[in-house]
Amino acid sequence: MTAPSTSVTIRRATSADTVRLVSVLVEAFFDGPVADWLVPDHDDRRAVYHRYFALALRHGLDHGHVDTTTDRSAVAIWYPRHEPAPSAPPEHQAALEAATGRYAPKFTLLEAMFDAFHPREPHHYLAYVAVSPDQQSRGIGAALLGSYHRRLDALGLPAYLEASSMRNRRLYLRLGYRAGPPLVLPTSGPMIWRMWRGPAGAAGPAAFPITEPQPRRRAR
Ligand SMILES: CC(C)(COP(=O)(O)OP(=O)(O)OC[C@H]1O[C@@H](n2cnc3c(N)ncnc32)[C@H](O)[C@@H]1OP(=O)(O)O)[C@@H](O)C(=O)NCCC(=O)NCCS
């Protein structure tokens, strides 16, 4: 278990930090079951992850709150969600497909599953947290999140995240999170694309209708 780091100084990131922080995200997320599922080919993974995390960081800087440390060894991308997020604009899907190429279906599925099961109550969403692999397990991640949690505590707001392994789940439990029902990423079945054609005469392509996952009813 890591002793909490007292020497970590945290500041808000800016676009001047982009190159370094994209690299931290790529290296921190490079290994593990989610990376193996998203981009099984190791030769492709680094290039795809660079483009994907550049997009994610840009989005965080423009629309969320990005924290880093003074040495830029860590990054956390947060989004205030005071009301349910609007569906992603079509430009986002185009940018995602451009960044991830032939792996786009898995990235799209991941984002869709995360969106579908996102809590609707006001909260702040931790989309990504990463510490440079050579700096991990020294208390930096806990310090980075702790600083943001203190602000949320002062505002009386909850936080939400998706933990991608039992190991980092343990960290979040220590930081005061409670685990909810997990999601399982489909690994071997084919993907089914739900399609929608809008009414005749509409000016442009119709948006896909909003649907909610239905809770399963228990048999009485
Ligand atoms: C998860 C992460 C942000 C934690 O930051 P950190 O500075 O290493 O963490 P701290 O030193 O504050 O706390 C240590 C705890 O973090 C977690 N942790 C540390 N290294 C980890 C790693 N490579 N992968 C997953 N969790 C890790 C563990 O719970 C660890 O406690 P343990 O040693 O008792 O198992 C960082 O390890 C990381 O970037 N991991 C890879 C990317 C990732 O999994 N991000 C989170 C996605 S939900």
PDBQT file of the ligand as one rigid body, heavy atoms in Angstrom, charges set to zero:
ROOT
HETATM    1  C1  LIG A 301      -4.379   4.119 -11.481  1.00  0.00    +0.000 C 
HETATM    2  C2  LIG A 301      -3.311   5.210 -11.338  1.00  0.00    +0.000 C 
HETATM    3  C3  LIG A 301      -3.843   6.537 -11.867  1.00  0.00    +0.000 C 
HETATM    4  C4  LIG A 301      -2.995   5.356  -9.847  1.00  0.00    +0.000 C 
HETATM    5  O1  LIG A 301      -1.971   6.318  -9.693  1.00  0.00    +0.000 OA
HETATM    6  P1  LIG A 301      -0.705   5.946  -8.766  1.00  0.00    +0.000 P 
HETATM    7  O2  LIG A 301       0.053   7.198  -8.542  1.00  0.00    +0.000 OA
HETATM    8  O3  LIG A 301       0.009   4.804  -9.347  1.00  0.00    +0.000 OA
HETATM    9  O4  LIG A 301      -1.475   5.472  -7.446  1.00  0.00    +0.000 OA
HETATM   10  P2  LIG A 301      -1.103   5.698  -5.917  1.00  0.00    +0.000 P 
HETATM   11  O5  LIG A 301       0.376   5.517  -5.737  1.00  0.00    +0.000 OA
HETATM   12  O6  LIG A 301      -1.710   6.962  -5.432  1.00  0.00    +0.000 OA
HETATM   13  O7  LIG A 301      -1.888   4.495  -5.267  1.00  0.00    +0.000 OA
HETATM   14  C5  LIG A 301      -1.454   3.186  -5.529  1.00  0.00    +0.000 C 
HETATM   15  C6  LIG A 301      -2.626   2.395  -5.978  1.00  0.00    +0.000 C 
HETATM   16  O8  LIG A 301      -2.987   2.755  -7.311  1.00  0.00    +0.000 OA
HETATM   17  C7  LIG A 301      -3.355   1.578  -7.975  1.00  0.00    +0.000 C 
HETATM   18  N1  LIG A 301      -2.327   1.339  -9.011  1.00  0.00    +0.000 N 
HETATM   19  C8  LIG A 301      -1.026   1.563  -8.970  1.00  0.00    +0.000 A 
HETATM   20  N2  LIG A 301      -0.436   1.210 -10.118  1.00  0.00    +0.000 NA
HETATM   21  C9  LIG A 301      -1.408   0.777 -10.902  1.00  0.00    +0.000 A 
HETATM   22  C10 LIG A 301      -1.436   0.296 -12.215  1.00  0.00    +0.000 A 
HETATM   23  N3  LIG A 301      -0.356   0.175 -12.995  1.00  0.00    +0.000 N 
HETATM   24  N4  LIG A 301      -2.609  -0.045 -12.724  1.00  0.00    +0.000 NA
HETATM   25  C11 LIG A 301      -3.723   0.054 -11.984  1.00  0.00    +0.000 A 
HETATM   26  N5  LIG A 301      -3.760   0.506 -10.712  1.00  0.00    +0.000 NA
HETATM   27  C12 LIG A 301      -2.597   0.870 -10.189  1.00  0.00    +0.000 A 
HETATM   28  C13 LIG A 301      -3.367   0.463  -6.975  1.00  0.00    +0.000 C 
HETATM   29  O9  LIG A 301      -4.627   0.410  -6.337  1.00  0.00    +0.000 OA
HETATM   30  C14 LIG A 301      -2.322   0.924  -6.019  1.00  0.00    +0.000 C 
HETATM   31  O10 LIG A 301      -2.478   0.359  -4.751  1.00  0.00    +0.000 OA
HETATM   32  P3  LIG A 301      -1.777  -1.053  -4.452  1.00  0.00    +0.000 P 
HETATM   33  O11 LIG A 301      -0.327  -0.838  -4.694  1.00  0.00    +0.000 OA
HETATM   34  O12 LIG A 301      -2.160  -1.300  -3.052  1.00  0.00    +0.000 OA
HETATM   35  O13 LIG A 301      -2.334  -2.036  -5.414  1.00  0.00    +0.000 OA
HETATM   36  C15 LIG A 301      -2.010   4.847 -12.105  1.00  0.00    +0.000 C 
HETATM   37  O14 LIG A 301      -1.441   3.715 -11.520  1.00  0.00    +0.000 OA
HETATM   38  C16 LIG A 301      -2.182   4.607 -13.575  1.00  0.00    +0.000 C 
HETATM   39  O15 LIG A 301      -2.026   5.529 -14.360  1.00  0.00    +0.000 OA
HETATM   40  N6  LIG A 301      -2.492   3.353 -13.974  1.00  0.00    +0.000 N 
HETATM   41  C17 LIG A 301      -2.645   3.005 -15.367  1.00  0.00    +0.000 C 
HETATM   42  C18 LIG A 301      -3.842   3.716 -16.003  1.00  0.00    +0.000 C 
HETATM   43  C19 LIG A 301      -5.122   3.409 -15.269  1.00  0.00    +0.000 C 
HETATM   44  O16 LIG A 301      -5.416   2.263 -14.940  1.00  0.00    +0.000 OA
HETATM   45  N7  LIG A 301      -5.904   4.485 -14.999  1.00  0.00    +0.000 N 
HETATM   46  C20 LIG A 301      -7.152   4.395 -14.306  1.00  0.00    +0.000 C 
HETATM   47  C21 LIG A 301      -8.232   3.918 -15.210  1.00  0.00    +0.000 C 
HETATM   48  S1  LIG A 301      -9.732   3.650 -14.294  1.00  0.00    +0.000 SA
ENDROOT
TORSDOF 0
